[in-house]
Amino acid sequence: MDLLGFGFSDRPLNTSFTPEAIKTHLFYFWKALIGRPVILVGASMGGAAAIDFALTHPEAVAKLVLLDSAGFAAGPAIGKFLIPPLGFLATEFLRQPKVRQQVSLKAYCDPSFVTADAELCAALHLKLPRWNAALIAFTKSGGYNFLSDKISQISQPTLILWGDSDRILGTKDATRFEGAIAASQLIWIENCGHVPHLEKPQLTAQHILEFIA
């Protein structure tokens, strides 16, 4: 599923795009369509969303998988400055193909993954209504900056997969997660950047299946 306000989800008017709203949306998705403990996988910011959900609804999460996860890393502190027209200008800057290409090149260890088709697919959500409004609202909320002191409260068995060449979040947080979560296992994905599920999908899937078993 796409998190509320991100990906291809709707971005309705008069809807708050905050971590609390994302967590509530995820809970009712789980309640309506699943209704039993899940193995929750979160990548990058989705990892922070998964941690927040697991802490609030432990009955819904049997195990946790974190892929180069946010949670310790502080988000940008520019949220309070995103007043019109600065917010719109900031999101329009992020929309520029050259800017997005540079982000993609940092996300992968192997630059050959940054093809024209991949860049096109990665930009499809930018064409959705109110994309920039939702991003501005989420950034102004502070994002998941509140989470770092709570990570040690995770009780579920947790698999931490981390690219050894992550240039988005770096590599220090991998061992911080391992040290903070009692029932955790850290596996490094070699020659891999910030997105092991995209750059090393078969190896990532193998580790997750072994963790489930």
Backbone hydrogen bonds, N-H to C=O, Kabsch-Sander energy under -0.5 kcal/mol:
donor,donor_aa,acceptor,acceptor_aa,energy
5,G,10,D,-0.7
6,F,3,L,-2.6
9,S,6,F,-2.1
15,T,12,P,-0.8
18,T,16,S,-0.8
22,I,18,T,-2.6
23,K,19,P,-2.4
24,T,20,E,-2.2
25,H,21,A,-2.6
26,L,22,I,-2.3
27,F,23,K,-2.2
28,Y,24,T,-2.2
29,F,25,H,-1.8
30,W,26,L,-2.6
31,K,27,F,-3.0
32,A,28,Y,-2.2
33,L,29,F,-2.3
34,I,30,W,-2.3
35,G,30,W,-2.3
38,V,60,A,-2.3
40,L,38,V,-0.8
40,L,63,K,-2.3
41,V,39,I,-0.5
42,G,65,V,-2.7
44,S,67,L,-2.5
46,G,43,A,-2.3
47,G,44,S,-1.3
48,A,44,S,-0.9
49,A,45,M,-1.9
50,A,46,G,-2.2
51,I,47,G,-2.4
52,D,48,A,-2.5
53,F,49,A,-2.1
54,A,50,A,-2.6
55,L,51,I,-2.2
56,T,52,D,-1.6
57,H,53,F,-3.1
60,A,57,H,-2.0
61,V,58,P,-0.8
62,A,38,V,-2.7
62,A,60,A,-0.5
63,K,38,V,-1.3
64,L,157,P,-2.4
65,V,40,L,-2.8
66,L,159,L,-3.0
67,L,42,G,-2.7
67,L,65,V,-0.5
68,D,66,L,-0.7
68,D,161,L,-2.4
70,A,44,S,-2.5
71,G,73,A,-0.5
79,G,76,P,-0.5
81,F,78,I,-1.8
82,L,79,G,-1.7
83,I,81,F,-2.3
86,L,83,I,-2.1
87,G,83,I,-0.7
89,L,85,P,-2.4
90,A,86,L,-2.4
91,T,87,G,-2.2
92,E,88,F,-2.3
93,F,89,L,-1.8
94,L,90,A,-1.8
95,R,91,T,-1.3
96,Q,92,E,-0.6
96,Q,93,F,-1.1
100,R,96,Q,-2.4
101,Q,97,P,-2.5
102,Q,98,K,-1.9
103,V,99,V,-1.9
104,S,100,R,-2.4
105,L,101,Q,-2.5
106,K,102,Q,-1.5
107,A,103,V,-1.5
108,Y,104,S,-1.3
113,F,110,D,-1.8
114,V,111,P,-1.8
115,T,113,F,-2.0
119,E,115,T,-2.3
120,L,116,A,-2.1
121,C,117,D,-2.6
122,A,118,A,-2.4
123,A,119,E,-0.8
123,A,120,L,-0.7
124,L,121,C,-1.2
126,L,123,A,-1.3
127,K,124,L,-1.6
128,L,125,H,-1.4
131,W,128,L,-1.5
134,A,130,R,-2.2
135,L,131,W,-1.9
136,I,132,N,-2.4
137,A,133,A,-2.3
138,F,134,A,-2.5
139,T,135,L,-2.4
140,K,136,I,-2.6
141,S,137,A,-1.2
142,G,139,T,-1.3
143,G,138,F,-1.0
145,N,142,G,-1.3
147,L,144,Y,-1.6
150,K,147,L,-2.2
151,I,147,L,-0.8
151,I,148,S,-0.7
153,Q,150,K,-2.1
154,I,151,I,-1.7
158,T,183,A,-2.9
159,L,64,L,-2.7
160,I,158,T,-0.5
160,I,185,Q,-3.3
161,L,66,L,-2.8
161,L,159,L,-0.6
162,W,187,I,-1.9
164,D,189,I,-2.5
165,S,192,C,-2.8
166,D,163,G,-1.3
167,R,106,K,-0.8
174,A,171,T,-1.0
175,T,171,T,-0.7
176,R,172,K,-1.3
177,F,173,D,-2.5
178,E,174,A,-1.9
179,G,175,T,-2.3
180,A,176,R,-1.9
181,I,177,F,-2.4
182,A,180,A,-0.7
184,S,181,I,-0.7
184,S,182,A,-1.1
185,Q,158,T,-2.0
187,I,160,I,-3.0
189,I,162,W,-3.0
190,E,188,W,-0.7
192,C,189,I,-0.6
194,H,107,A,-2.2
195,V,107,A,-0.9
198,L,195,V,-1.7
199,E,195,V,-2.8
200,K,196,P,-2.1
204,T,200,K,-2.5
205,A,201,P,-2.6
206,Q,202,Q,-2.2
207,H,203,L,-2.2
208,I,204,T,-2.1
209,L,205,A,-2.7
210,E,206,Q,-2.3
211,F,207,H,-2.0
212,I,208,I,-2.3
213,A,209,L,-2.2
